[in-house]
Amino acid sequence: MQNQTAKTLKNKAVAALDAGKLQQALKKAQLGAKKFPKDSDFHAISGFVLTEMKQYKKSIPYFVEASRMKPDDPQFVENLANALMQTRQISKALEYTEQKLEQFPNNKELNRVLDEIHLKGHNWRNMIEHATQKLESDPENVSLLTKRARAFGKIGFVDDNSRDISRAYKLAPDDEKIAFLKSVNLHQSGDKMGSTTILRKILAENPEHVSALLQLSTMISKEDAPELLEAVQAAIENSEEPHSELEFAKAHAIAKNDGLGAALPQFARANSLQHESLPYDFGEEEEKLRVITSLFPVGAEIPDSGLNELPLPIFVLGQPRSGTTLMEMMLSSAPDIAGCGELTVGADLSRDFEKKGQAFDATNATEFAQEFRKLMPPIPEGSAAFVDKMPHNFQRVGFLLSAFPNAKVINMLRDPRDVGLSKWIRRFPAGGMRYASNLKSIAHTANLYRRYMAHWDAVFGDKILTVPYEKLVADPKTYSQQVAAFCEIEWNETMMRPEENTKQVRTASIDQVRNKISTKSVGGWQSVSEHIQPMLEGFDPALWPEYKMG
């Protein structure tokens, strides 16, 4: 009888919710939660109705209770993660979401929450402010140090990130999470041996540490590949759910052991798994192109902040894997040129305009420039210029050149087939790179990049310098001199030796740029073309006349 009463009340609550009668649905759900406190559905329905009413804070206790009763139900987990994010409890939302993604690695909603956290720079700044306040009274709290370190890293404050990681590692060298962060930090700084030593120590204690296996798979020698492959396979077999990280680790180990061609079917499996959890929306990206380009029509007056301050901004952009890291390392090898890595500030400041399509005028451009300089990481005193090499700034050239009329924009152009293959064989975490795990999506976003740049070239003309990657690596002296002249900086022969640059590298080019400039990756797609046909068929030959497609 009790079960029937609960079922009837539940049905009434759901029916009221479906009819949009939220107050009525909430009343019935809350009544059910009181009368049947062990029935998780009433707690979940109460929480869901409250989220529909935008009362996220009130929804949290209900989702907590529902999730406690049924910890293996991903829907309850999704609701709680989203409610924490909506109430701006970013640190808790991030920690909870990442913890639960270990249990449900392919859950779309959890990946969406994580994606949203990662895409908004103010989330990371809020975490830094919160952690800094807490650390004043508890300076040796390693949990706060690691949270702040990660947030610093996300907004490009490299020195602060390294400082907090080193401090946390000194305090707790046996903490698995902290040790992993330290290993990554060492790798980014060029200490591959030190990084490997820590990773092996982690795996000795925990042979199925997913992140350590993936990280090590990108760094190992051919001699060590068979042993690692065996360890990765064991972790895959013991995992309750498929993990894209482990599948990528397996692919890297196969590639190192047997060659890229042998590994591409495994890369396809890894990418397919990742794409399922965070698919790419073709229509959404087309609409974004339409909105952004409509803000800066060809032939119209360009908004101008009137600010021509120094240090000079140099924006290096292009498709990810097109040589943007190489160009930044070349530029920042010259005296007085500060390399800032990939800054998220441009994306953060332009996001509302991109989404709403509201006009961007001179006042907006002035505010953009002032906020950008305020939010960017500190650079050495006396720097003549700074380099922001966020590849996806190809979408934001209008905002950047309106805000910084004296800025220089360097567009790295590379054969999209080589670029696409390079994306396909690397795992990119969620947040702006979801297209990289699908061959058709890779081609689509490559074509979009070319359409964006055609528009910006028509609007801004000689304010943009396009540098062909293939020509740059074949003749670094001529093209580095051309870049220096364009940027109105003094050319220095150190620009031809970026491998000697000691700055941190936090991109997929982490190992390549530690080697001398080389042409060996040019045309690499040809030997494995049968594995990437959907991508090759997706490129629009008319957009890529330099590469004679079709």
Secondary structure, 3 states (H helix, E strand, C coil): CHHHHHHHHHHHHHHHHHCCCHHHHHHHHHHHHHHCCCCHHHHHHHHHHHHHCCCHHHHHHHHHHHHHHCCCCHHHHHHHHHHHHHCCCHHHHHHHHHHHHHHCCCCHHHHHHHHHHHHCHHHHHHHHHHHHHHHHHCCCCHHHHHHHHHHHHHCCCHHHHHHHHHHHHHHCCCCHHHHHHHHHHHHHCCCHHHHHHHHHHHHHHCCCCHHHHHHHHCCCCCCCHHHHHHHHHHHHHHCCCCCHHHHHHHHHHHHHHHCHHHHHHHHHHHHHHHHHHCCCCHHHHHHHHHHHHHHCCCCCCCCCCCCCCCCEEEEEEECCCCCHHHHHHHHCCCCCEEECCCCCHHHHHHHHHHHHCCCCCHHHHHHHHHHHHHHCCCCCCCCCEEEECCHHHHHCHHHHHHHCCCCEEEEEECCHHHHHHHHHCCCCCCCCCHHHHCHHHHHHHHHHHHHHHHHHHHHHHHHEEEEEHHHHHHCHHHHHHHHHHHHCCCCCHHHHCHHHCCCCCCCCCCCHHHCCCCCCCCCHHHHHHHHCHHHHHHCCHHHCHHHCCC
